[in-house]
Amino acid sequence: MRSEQEKTVAIVRAHDCDSAKLIAILQEIQASENYLSQENMELVADMLHIINHFGGVEKLKGKRIAMSWAYSPSYGKPLSVPQGVIGLMTRFGMDVVLAHPEGYEVMPEVEEIAKKNAAATGGSFKKCNDMKEAFRDADIVYPKSWAPFKAMEERTKLYQKGDKAGIDALEKKLLAQNAEHKDWACTEEMMKLTKDGKALYLHCLPADISGLSCPEGEVDNSVFDRYIVPLYKQASYKPYIIAAMIFLAQVKDPVRALMEMDKSDAERKMF
């Protein structure tokens, strides 16, 4: 006997392959312990934006995405975005490049997941310590600052101990470390390296914008301003992902429920 997820995917696949894959992923997230986390919602919304931008799931295979660390004047930014990107995008047969300076590694367990996903879908996953190498011929770029995994582990222990002096010392150390890599920024010159100089720029927001929100940051003001509309579109998908998760939590057979709702003439659809 097939599981509810298998039946759902089978039904939707007959109508829309994009929805099938996304519903399958949403149901897997729902089954996890932290399925309502901010990070899960963010990354699935990002994927929905990418799918719509390129015209469908089947168009993603072979697309190159550069998930790159970028300089920030603040410290302690979470690892959820880079880890989510390499873990999710590799499931769609994409060529994923993780770039960061030495010392800014993510969790090794997540890297292993990315490698396995890439091998299973015909995509690829590679790491480098050169932002230019990652951006070269990329279809998508996601320059985003994050704190090293080991530093986050240390910070967690310090907070558990209530060691304020230790936390302050760690902050000073990490800010100095960040300042050594101010050249890791999404500039106009960097964007020229991407495919036809027109890669899709992504950010979970808020971004550290050079010359606007800070003197030096993750992205040049001119680059950010040029992608204002796509960034609004990227952000706009998140409420729909949240609504979908709530819907999945309430309905055992979401596809059939949606089809029944669609048949109704009522202005407000009930389930």
PASEBA-1860 file (N, C-alpha, C; in nm, 3 decimals):
! residues 271
1> MRSEQEKT> 0.085/-0.120/0.000/0.000/0.000/0.000/0.089/0.125/0.000 ~ 0.055/0.221/-0.086/0.137/0.341/-0.096/0.108/0.436/0.018 ~ 0.210/0.512/0.058/0.194/0.611/0.165/0.114/0.729/0.113 ~ 0.070/0.815/0.206/-0.003/0.936/0.167/0.082/1.023/0.076 ~ 0.212/1.033/0.106/0.301/1.115/0.023/0.311/1.059/-0.118 ~ 0.326/0.927/-0.130/0.338/0.865/-0.262/0.211/0.887/-0.343 ~ 0.095/0.874/-0.278/-0.032/0.895/-0.349/-0.046/1.041/-0.393 ~ -0.008/1.132/-0.304/-0.015/1.274/-0.336/0.070/1.308/-0.458
9> VAIVRAHD> 0.194/1.262/-0.455/0.286/1.291/-0.564/0.236/1.229/-0.695 ~ 0.183/1.108/-0.687/0.134/1.041/-0.807/0.018/1.117/-0.870 ~ -0.072/1.167/-0.787/-0.188/1.241/-0.838/-0.144/1.372/-0.902 ~ -0.057/1.447/-0.830/-0.016/1.578/-0.881/0.070/1.564/-1.005 ~ 0.154/1.461/-1.011/0.243/1.446/-1.125/0.166/1.437/-1.256 ~ 0.047/1.382/-1.248/-0.035/1.370/-1.369/-0.081/1.506/-1.418 ~ -0.078/1.604/-1.330/-0.127/1.737/-1.366/-0.014/1.840/-1.378 ~ 0.084/1.830/-1.289/0.185/1.936/-1.285/0.310/1.884/-1.213
17> CDSAKLIA> 0.417/1.860/-1.288/0.538/1.802/-1.228/0.603/1.897/-1.128 ~ 0.591/2.029/-1.149/0.649/2.125/-1.055/0.585/2.110/-0.919 ~ 0.452/2.106/-0.916/0.380/2.093/-0.790/0.412/1.962/-0.722 ~ 0.428/1.856/-0.798/0.457/1.725/-0.740/0.585/1.727/-0.659 ~ 0.688/1.782/-0.719/0.817/1.784/-0.650/0.813/1.874/-0.528 ~ 0.750/1.989/-0.540/0.744/2.080/-0.427/0.660/2.023/-0.314 ~ 0.549/1.959/-0.346/0.466/1.900/-0.242/0.541/1.790/-0.170 ~ 0.615/1.709/-0.246/0.695/1.603/-0.185/0.795/1.661/-0.086
25> ILQEIQAS> 0.862/1.770/-0.127/0.960/1.833/-0.039/0.893/1.896/0.082 ~ 0.780/1.961/0.061/0.707/2.021/0.173/0.664/1.916/0.274 ~ 0.620/1.799/0.225/0.578/1.695/0.316/0.696/1.636/0.394 ~ 0.811/1.630/0.330/0.930/1.584/0.402/0.966/1.684/0.511 ~ 0.960/1.813/0.480/0.990/1.917/0.578/0.889/1.910/0.692 ~ 0.762/1.890/0.658/0.657/1.883/0.758/0.682/1.768/0.855 ~ 0.739/1.661/0.805/0.765/1.543/0.888/0.884/1.563/0.982 ~ 0.967/1.665/0.954/1.084/1.689/1.038/1.042/1.757/1.168
33> ENYLSQEN> 1.132/1.757/1.265/1.100/1.810/1.397/1.083/1.961/1.397 ~ 1.152/2.030/1.307/1.147/2.177/1.308/1.088/2.230/1.178 ~ 0.978/2.167/1.134/0.929/2.199/1.000/0.874/2.341/0.987 ~ 0.842/2.407/1.096/0.791/2.544/1.087/0.900/2.648/1.107 ~ 1.026/2.607/1.094/1.135/2.701/1.116/1.141/2.804/1.004 ~ 1.194/2.920/1.038/1.213/3.030/0.942/1.294/2.984/0.823 ~ 1.399/2.904/0.850/1.493/2.865/0.745/1.428/2.774/0.642 ~ 1.348/2.678/0.688/1.281/2.588/0.594/1.190/2.666/0.500
41> MELVADML> 1.115/2.759/0.555/1.025/2.840/0.473/1.103/2.922/0.371 ~ 1.212/2.982/0.416/1.292/3.068/0.330/1.344/2.995/0.207 ~ 1.403/2.877/0.230/1.468/2.808/0.120/1.369/2.748/0.020 ~ 1.257/2.698/0.067/1.157/2.646/-0.026/1.097/2.761/-0.107 ~ 1.079/2.877/-0.043/1.031/2.995/-0.116/1.133/3.038/-0.220 ~ 1.261/3.033/-0.186/1.366/3.065/-0.283/1.359/2.971/-0.403 ~ 1.338/2.843/-0.375/1.331/2.746/-0.484/1.211/2.773/-0.574 ~ 1.098/2.810/-0.514/0.980/2.841/-0.594/1.006/2.961/-0.684
49> HIINHFGG> 1.079/3.059/-0.633/1.117/3.176/-0.713/1.206/3.134/-0.830 ~ 1.302/3.049/-0.804/1.393/3.003/-0.909/1.318/2.924/-1.015 ~ 1.228/2.837/-0.971/1.149/2.756/-1.065/1.069/2.846/-1.158 ~ 1.004/2.947/-1.102/0.923/3.037/-1.185/1.011/3.125/-1.274 ~ 1.126/3.165/-1.225/1.215/3.251/-1.305/1.265/3.179/-1.429 ~ 1.299/3.051/-1.414/1.355/2.977/-1.527/1.251/2.897/-1.605 ~ 1.126/2.898/-1.561/1.020/2.838/-1.640/0.989/2.694/-1.611 ~ 1.025/2.643/-1.494/0.987/2.507/-1.458/1.100/2.426/-1.396
57> VEKLKGKR> 1.061/2.323/-1.322/1.160/2.236/-1.256/1.255/2.174/-1.356 ~ 1.200/2.130/-1.470/1.283/2.061/-1.569/1.390/2.152/-1.629 ~ 1.376/2.284/-1.611/1.475/2.379/-1.665/1.593/2.401/-1.570 ~ 1.586/2.345/-1.451/1.689/2.372/-1.351/1.812/2.283/-1.363 ~ 1.796/2.166/-1.419/1.908/2.072/-1.428/2.023/2.136/-1.507 ~ 2.141/2.136/-1.446/2.257/2.192/-1.512/2.277/2.341/-1.487 ~ 2.181/2.406/-1.424/2.198/2.549/-1.393/2.302/2.562/-1.282 ~ 2.390/2.660/-1.297/2.499/2.681/-1.200/2.459/2.788/-1.099
65> IAMSWAYS> 2.465/2.754/-0.972/2.435/2.850/-0.867/2.557/2.866/-0.777 ~ 2.597/2.990/-0.754/2.710/3.021/-0.668/2.658/3.065/-0.532 ~ 2.675/2.980/-0.433/2.641/3.015/-0.295/2.770/3.064/-0.231 ~ 2.781/3.195/-0.217/2.909/3.253/-0.175/2.898/3.333/-0.047 ~ 2.998/3.318/0.038/3.010/3.405/0.154/3.039/3.546/0.103 ~ 2.991/3.646/0.177/3.019/3.785/0.142/3.047/3.863/0.270 ~ 3.126/3.967/0.257/3.166/4.045/0.375/3.047/4.117/0.440 ~ 3.049/4.119/0.572/2.950/4.195/0.647/3.018/4.263/0.764
73> PSYGKPLS> 2.977/4.385/0.798/3.034/4.454/0.914/2.977/4.403/1.046 ~ 2.887/4.306/1.040/2.834/4.243/1.161/2.878/4.098/1.166 ~ 2.858/4.033/1.278/2.903/3.895/1.289/2.788/3.807/1.339 ~ 2.808/3.677/1.334/2.711/3.585/1.391/2.590/3.558/1.303 ~ 2.600/3.590/1.174/2.487/3.561/1.086/2.475/3.409/1.070 ~ 2.353/3.357/1.066/2.332/3.212/1.067/2.380/3.141/0.941 ~ 2.402/3.011/0.957/2.447/2.926/0.847/2.330/2.867/0.768 ~ 2.209/2.898/0.807/2.092/2.831/0.749/2.081/2.849/0.598
81> VPQGVIGL> 2.112/2.968/0.547/2.098/2.990/0.403/2.199/2.909/0.321 ~ 2.329/2.921/0.348/2.422/2.840/0.267/2.398/2.691/0.280 ~ 2.367/2.645/0.400/2.343/2.502/0.419/2.214/2.458/0.350 ~ 2.112/2.542/0.358/1.987/2.509/0.291/2.001/2.507/0.141 ~ 2.077/2.603/0.087/2.096/2.611/-0.058/2.169/2.488/-0.111 ~ 2.280/2.451/-0.047/2.355/2.337/-0.100/2.280/2.206/-0.079 ~ 2.198/2.201/0.025/2.121/2.079/0.050/2.000/2.064/-0.039 ~ 1.934/2.176/-0.074/1.811/2.172/-0.153/1.838/2.179/-0.303
89> MTRFGMDV> 1.921/2.272/-0.346/1.941/2.292/-0.489/2.005/2.169/-0.556 ~ 2.085/2.094/-0.482/2.145/1.974/-0.539/2.041/1.866/-0.565 ~ 1.925/1.879/-0.506/1.817/1.780/-0.530/1.754/1.798/-0.667 ~ 1.781/1.909/-0.731/1.719/1.940/-0.860/1.818/1.928/-0.975 ~ 1.928/1.861/-0.953/2.026/1.842/-1.060/2.103/1.966/-1.097 ~ 2.109/2.062/-1.008/2.181/2.187/-1.035/2.329/2.170/-1.003 ~ 2.411/2.255/-1.063/2.554/2.257/-1.035/2.578/2.363/-0.928 ~ 2.602/2.317/-0.807/2.610/2.406/-0.691/2.756/2.426/-0.650
97> VLAHPEGY> 2.795/2.551/-0.637/2.931/2.585/-0.593/2.921/2.661/-0.462 ~ 2.986/2.610/-0.360/2.993/2.676/-0.230/3.129/2.744/-0.218 ~ 3.127/2.876/-0.204/3.253/2.953/-0.197/3.261/3.031/-0.067 ~ 3.376/3.027/-0.005/3.397/3.104/0.116/3.547/3.111/0.146 ~ 3.590/3.212/0.221/3.730/3.217/0.262/3.760/3.099/0.354 ~ 3.884/3.064/0.367/3.922/2.957/0.459/3.881/2.996/0.602 ~ 3.823/2.901/0.671/3.779/2.927/0.808/3.631/2.954/0.821 ~ 3.558/2.959/0.709/3.414/2.986/0.712/3.333/2.862/0.670
105> EVMPEVEE> 3.380/2.747/0.711/3.317/2.622/0.670/3.176/2.608/0.730 ~ 3.091/2.534/0.658/2.958/2.500/0.709/2.968/2.362/0.773 ~ 2.855/2.308/0.818/2.856/2.178/0.883/2.895/2.069/0.783 ~ 2.991/1.985/0.817/3.034/1.879/0.724/2.923/1.781/0.689 ~ 2.828/1.760/0.783/2.718/1.668/0.755/2.631/1.719/0.640 ~ 2.614/1.851/0.634/2.533/1.909/0.527/2.606/1.897/0.393 ~ 2.735/1.914/0.394/2.813/1.897/0.271/2.799/1.755/0.217 ~ 2.797/1.658/0.306/2.781/1.518/0.264/2.644/1.496/0.201
113> IAKKNAAA> 2.542/1.559/0.256/2.408/1.550/0.198/2.408/1.608/0.058 ~ 2.474/1.724/0.041/2.481/1.789/-0.091/2.549/1.698/-0.192 ~ 2.657/1.632/-0.151/2.730/1.540/-0.241/2.641/1.424/-0.283 ~ 2.567/1.367/-0.188/2.479/1.254/-0.219/2.365/1.297/-0.311 ~ 2.308/1.413/-0.284/2.200/1.464/-0.369/2.248/1.484/-0.513 ~ 2.365/1.544/-0.527/2.420/1.572/-0.660/2.445/1.442/-0.736 ~ 2.497/1.342/-0.667/2.525/1.213/-0.732/2.396/1.146/-0.776 ~ 2.289/1.164/-0.699/2.162/1.099/-0.731/2.085/1.169/-0.842
121> TGGSFKKC> 2.107/1.300/-0.861/2.027/1.376/-0.957/2.104/1.414/-1.083 ~ 2.233/1.381/-1.088/2.311/1.416/-1.205/2.363/1.559/-1.202 ~ 2.353/1.624/-1.087/2.407/1.758/-1.072/2.550/1.751/-1.021 ~ 2.595/1.857/-0.958/2.730/1.856/-0.902/2.737/1.947/-0.781 ~ 2.834/1.918/-0.695/2.858/2.003/-0.579/3.009/2.016/-0.561 ~ 3.055/2.140/-0.555/3.197/2.163/-0.536/3.217/2.281/-0.443 ~ 3.336/2.288/-0.382/3.371/2.397/-0.293/3.494/2.468/-0.347 ~ 3.505/2.597/-0.314/3.625/2.670/-0.351/3.644/2.786/-0.254
129> NDMKEAFR> 3.762/2.844/-0.256/3.792/2.959/-0.171/3.815/3.084/-0.254 ~ 3.739/3.094/-0.364/3.755/3.204/-0.459/3.618/3.247/-0.509 ~ 3.575/3.366/-0.471/3.443/3.416/-0.510/3.433/3.432/-0.661 ~ 3.541/3.477/-0.725/3.540/3.495/-0.870/3.519/3.361/-0.941 ~ 3.584/3.258/-0.892/3.568/3.125/-0.953/3.423/3.078/-0.942 ~ 3.361/3.104/-0.828/3.223/3.062/-0.808/3.127/3.139/-0.899 ~ 3.151/3.270/-0.916/3.062/3.354/-0.996/3.078/3.331/-1.146 ~ 3.192/3.282/-1.189/3.218/3.269/-1.332/3.116/3.177/-1.398
137> DADIVYPK> 3.041/3.231/-1.495/2.940/3.159/-1.573/2.823/3.110/-1.490 ~ 2.803/3.167/-1.371/2.690/3.126/-1.286/2.559/3.180/-1.342 ~ 2.455/3.098/-1.333/2.320/3.141/-1.371/2.251/3.212/-1.255 ~ 2.292/3.176/-1.132/2.234/3.232/-1.011/2.347/3.259/-0.912 ~ 2.339/3.373/-0.842/2.437/3.401/-0.738/2.364/3.435/-0.608 ~ 2.418/3.386/-0.498/2.357/3.409/-0.367/2.469/3.450/-0.270 ~ 2.517/3.575/-0.280/2.623/3.622/-0.189/2.565/3.662/-0.054 ~ 2.608/3.594/0.050/2.547/3.611/0.182/2.649/3.583/0.291
145> SWAPFKAM> 2.657/3.668/0.388/2.751/3.648/0.497/2.700/3.543/0.594 ~ 2.793/3.470/0.655/2.758/3.378/0.763/2.879/3.361/0.855 ~ 2.853/3.317/0.976/2.960/3.293/1.072/3.011/3.150/1.056 ~ 3.139/3.126/1.082/3.192/2.990/1.073/3.118/2.897/1.168 ~ 3.098/2.774/1.126/3.027/2.676/1.207/3.093/2.659/1.344 ~ 3.225/2.650/1.346/3.296/2.631/1.472/3.277/2.751/1.565 ~ 3.270/2.870/1.507/3.248/2.990/1.588/3.108/2.990/1.648 ~ 3.012/2.943/1.572/2.874/2.936/1.622/2.864/2.834/1.736
153> EERTKLYQ> 2.938/2.724/1.723/2.942/2.625/1.831/3.000/2.688/1.958 ~ 3.108/2.763/1.940/3.172/2.828/2.054/3.079/2.930/2.118 ~ 3.010/3.007/2.035/2.920/3.110/2.087/2.806/3.046/2.167 ~ 2.755/2.934/2.117/2.648/2.864/2.188/2.692/2.822/2.328 ~ 2.812/2.770/2.338/2.865/2.727/2.468/2.883/2.846/2.562 ~ 2.928/2.959/2.506/2.948/3.078/2.589/2.815/3.131/2.642 ~ 2.712/3.128/2.556/2.579/3.172/2.601/2.524/3.078/2.708 ~ 2.549/2.950/2.693/2.503/2.852/2.792/2.567/2.878/2.928
161> KGDKAGID> 2.693/2.922/2.925/2.765/2.950/3.050/2.733/3.090/3.104 ~ 2.673/3.173/3.020/2.648/3.312/3.060/2.775/3.392/3.066 ~ 2.871/3.356/2.981/3.003/3.419/2.979/3.001/3.543/2.889 ~ 2.959/3.658/2.943/2.948/3.779/2.863/3.084/3.827/2.812 ~ 3.186/3.818/2.898/3.319/3.861/2.856/3.369/3.773/2.741 ~ 3.341/3.645/2.748/3.382/3.554/2.641/3.308/3.582/2.512 ~ 3.180/3.616/2.523/3.099/3.650/2.404/3.152/3.776/2.338 ~ 3.185/3.876/2.420/3.238/4.003/2.367/3.372/3.980/2.297
169> ALEKKLLA> 3.456/3.895/2.356/3.586/3.867/2.297/3.571/3.793/2.164 ~ 3.475/3.700/2.160/3.451/3.625/2.037/3.399/3.718/1.928 ~ 3.310/3.811/1.964/3.256/3.906/1.867/3.370/3.990/1.807 ~ 3.458/4.039/1.893/3.571/4.120/1.847/3.660/4.040/1.751 ~ 3.683/3.915/1.785/3.766/3.827/1.703/3.702/3.803/1.566 ~ 3.572/3.776/1.564/3.503/3.745/1.439/3.489/3.868/1.349 ~ 3.467/3.984/1.409/3.459/4.107/1.330/3.593/4.136/1.263 ~ 3.702/4.111/1.335/3.835/4.131/1.278/3.861/4.031/1.166
177> QNAEHKDW> 3.812/3.909/1.186/3.827/3.806/1.083/3.749/3.844/0.957 ~ 3.627/3.893/0.975/3.547/3.938/0.861/3.618/4.049/0.784 ~ 3.678/4.142/0.858/3.741/4.260/0.797/3.859/4.224/0.707 ~ 3.911/4.104/0.722/4.021/4.059/0.636/3.972/4.022/0.496 ~ 3.840/4.016/0.478/3.785/3.968/0.351/3.682/4.065/0.292 ~ 3.713/4.193/0.299/3.621/4.293/0.245/3.608/4.285/0.093 ~ 3.704/4.219/0.028/3.697/4.203/-0.117/3.595/4.098/-0.159 ~ 3.541/4.025/-0.063/3.435/3.928/-0.093/3.301/4.003/-0.094
185> ACTEEMMK> 3.273/4.068/-0.204/3.150/4.147/-0.218/3.094/4.131/-0.358 ~ 2.962/4.139/-0.368/2.895/4.126/-0.498/2.896/4.263/-0.566 ~ 3.000/4.289/-0.642/3.019/4.416/-0.710/2.975/4.405/-0.856 ~ 2.975/4.520/-0.924/2.943/4.519/-1.068/3.044/4.434/-1.145 ~ 3.171/4.445/-1.107/3.275/4.366/-1.173/3.254/4.218/-1.152 ~ 3.212/4.182/-1.033/3.187/4.041/-1.003/3.068/3.988/-1.085 ~ 2.965/4.070/-1.098/2.846/4.028/-1.174/2.878/4.010/-1.323 ~ 2.977/4.083/-1.374/3.016/4.068/-1.514/3.072/3.929/-1.543
193> LTKDGKAL> 3.118/3.860/-1.440/3.173/3.726/-1.457/3.066/3.620/-1.477 ~ 2.942/3.653/-1.439/2.834/3.554/-1.446/2.790/3.533/-1.591 ~ 2.703/3.437/-1.612/2.658/3.402/-1.746/2.593/3.523/-1.815 ~ 2.655/3.568/-1.922/2.610/3.685/-1.997/2.602/3.810/-1.909 ~ 2.665/3.805/-1.792/2.663/3.919/-1.701/2.526/3.944/-1.642 ~ 2.437/3.844/-1.649/2.298/3.865/-1.608/2.246/3.756/-1.515 ~ 2.330/3.704/-1.428/2.285/3.601/-1.335/2.173/3.654/-1.246 ~ 2.086/3.565/-1.202/1.981/3.601/-1.107/2.046/3.621/-0.970
201> YLHCLPAD> 2.027/3.738/-0.912/2.083/3.769/-0.780/1.979/3.739/-0.674 ~ 2.020/3.663/-0.573/1.930/3.626/-0.463/1.984/3.677/-0.330 ~ 1.893/3.708/-0.239/1.930/3.738/-0.101/1.805/3.719/-0.015 ~ 1.826/3.665/0.106/1.713/3.640/0.196/1.664/3.769/0.263 ~ 1.746/3.874/0.260/1.715/4.006/0.315/1.703/4.003/0.468 ~ 1.743/4.111/0.535/1.799/4.233/0.477/1.947/4.214/0.440 ~ 1.988/4.279/0.334/2.127/4.270/0.289/2.207/4.388/0.344 ~ 2.336/4.365/0.359/2.428/4.475/0.393/2.473/4.538/0.261
209> ISGLSCPE> 2.420/4.657/0.231/2.438/4.720/0.100/2.543/4.830/0.109 ~ 2.651/4.811/0.034/2.761/4.908/0.036/2.713/5.045/-0.012 ~ 2.744/5.147/0.066/2.707/5.283/0.028/2.565/5.320/0.060 ~ 2.490/5.227/0.120/2.351/5.256/0.156/2.325/5.223/0.303 ~ 2.328/5.094/0.337/2.304/5.056/0.476/2.433/5.050/0.557 ~ 2.546/5.050/0.488/2.677/5.046/0.554/2.783/5.092/0.454 ~ 2.900/5.136/0.500/3.005/5.180/0.408/3.051/5.068/0.314 ~ 3.071/4.949/0.371/3.113/4.833/0.293/3.032/4.712/0.338
217> GEVDNSVF> 2.981/4.637/0.242/2.896/4.525/0.279/2.896/4.412/0.178 ~ 2.785/4.338/0.175/2.775/4.218/0.093/2.760/4.248/-0.056 ~ 2.693/4.359/-0.087/2.657/4.386/-0.226/2.662/4.536/-0.254 ~ 2.705/4.571/-0.375/2.706/4.711/-0.416/2.563/4.764/-0.429 ~ 2.546/4.891/-0.395/2.414/4.952/-0.405/2.358/4.944/-0.547 ~ 2.442/4.964/-0.647/2.395/4.962/-0.786/2.346/4.824/-0.827 ~ 2.413/4.719/-0.778/2.370/4.582/-0.809/2.238/4.553/-0.741 ~ 2.230/4.586/-0.613/2.107/4.560/-0.537/1.989/4.633/-0.598
225> DRYIVPLY> 2.012/4.760/-0.635/1.904/4.841/-0.691/1.853/4.785/-0.823 ~ 1.943/4.729/-0.903/1.904/4.672/-1.032/1.817/4.548/-1.016 ~ 1.828/4.481/-0.902/1.754/4.357/-0.879/1.640/4.375/-0.779 ~ 1.597/4.498/-0.760/1.490/4.526/-0.664/1.364/4.444/-0.693 ~ 1.320/4.444/-0.819/1.196/4.372/-0.853/1.210/4.222/-0.833 ~ 1.316/4.157/-0.885/1.332/4.013/-0.858/1.343/3.981/-0.709 ~ 1.404/4.071/-0.631/1.415/4.047/-0.487/1.278/4.053/-0.420 ~ 1.194/4.145/-0.463/1.058/4.151/-0.410/0.982/4.024/-0.447
233> KQASYKPY> 1.004/3.975/-0.567/0.939/3.850/-0.609/0.986/3.734/-0.523 ~ 1.117/3.728/-0.500/1.174/3.622/-0.417/1.108/3.622/-0.279 ~ 1.102/3.739/-0.218/1.044/3.750/-0.084/0.894/3.719/-0.084 ~ 0.827/3.748/-0.195/0.680/3.733/-0.199/0.633/3.589/-0.193 ~ 0.720/3.494/-0.223/0.677/3.354/-0.224/0.665/3.295/-0.083 ~ 0.728/3.356/0.013/0.731/3.297/0.147/0.592/3.282/0.210 ~ 0.502/3.382/0.202/0.369/3.363/0.260/0.294/3.244/0.199 ~ 0.316/3.219/0.071/0.248/3.107/0.006/0.303/2.973/0.056
241> IIAAMIFL> 0.434/2.970/0.083/0.494/2.848/0.138/0.441/2.823/0.279 ~ 0.430/2.928/0.359/0.375/2.915/0.494/0.231/2.865/0.487 ~ 0.152/2.924/0.396/0.013/2.881/0.379/0.006/2.735/0.336 ~ 0.098/2.696/0.247/0.101/2.557/0.201/0.132/2.461/0.315 ~ 0.225/2.500/0.404/0.259/2.416/0.518/0.141/2.402/0.614 ~ 0.071/2.511/0.638/-0.048/2.505/0.723/-0.153/2.415/0.660 ~ -0.171/2.429/0.530/-0.267/2.347/0.456/-0.232/2.199/0.466 ~ -0.104/2.167/0.448/-0.059/2.028/0.456/-0.078/1.970/0.596
249> AQVKDPVR> -0.069/2.057/0.697/-0.087/2.011/0.835/-0.233/1.981/0.866 ~ -0.325/2.038/0.786/-0.468/2.023/0.811/-0.536/1.919/0.723 ~ -0.477/1.891/0.608/-0.543/1.807/0.508/-0.459/1.683/0.476 ~ -0.520/1.565/0.483/-0.447/1.441/0.455/-0.417/1.425/0.306 ~ -0.511/1.467/0.223/-0.494/1.452/0.079/-0.500/1.591/0.015 ~ -0.391/1.665/0.019/-0.393/1.806/-0.025/-0.428/1.826/-0.171 ~ -0.381/1.737/-0.257/-0.407/1.755/-0.401/-0.555/1.740/-0.431 ~ -0.618/1.635/-0.377/-0.760/1.615/-0.401/-0.842/1.729/-0.341
257> ALMEMDKS> -0.799/1.777/-0.224/-0.870/1.888/-0.161/-0.863/2.013/-0.247 ~ -0.747/2.040/-0.303/-0.731/2.157/-0.389/-0.815/2.145/-0.515 ~ -0.820/2.025/-0.571/-0.900/2.005/-0.692/-1.048/2.023/-0.663 ~ -1.095/1.978/-0.547/-1.234/1.996/-0.509/-1.266/2.143/-0.485 ~ -1.172/2.212/-0.420/-1.191/2.355/-0.396/-1.199/2.432/-0.527 ~ -1.120/2.390/-0.624/-1.118/2.458/-0.753/-1.250/2.443/-0.827 ~ -1.319/2.334/-0.802/-1.448/2.309/-0.869/-1.559/2.396/-0.810 ~ -1.539/2.442/-0.687/-1.643/2.517/-0.619/-1.660/2.656/-0.681
265> DAERKMF> -1.786/2.703/-0.681/-1.815/2.837/-0.732/-1.808/2.943/-0.622 ~ -1.786/2.897/-0.500/-1.785/2.991/-0.388/-1.665/3.085/-0.398 ~ -1.686/3.212/-0.360/-1.576/3.309/-0.364/-1.468/3.271/-0.265 ~ -1.508/3.225/-0.147/-1.412/3.184/-0.046/-1.406/3.031/-0.042 ~ -1.290/2.978/-0.070/-1.275/2.834/-0.076/-1.256/2.776/0.064 ~ -1.334/2.675/0.096/-1.326/2.610/0.227/-1.277/2.467/0.210 ~ -1.208/2.417/0.312/-1.164/2.278/0.308/-1.184/2.214/0.443
END
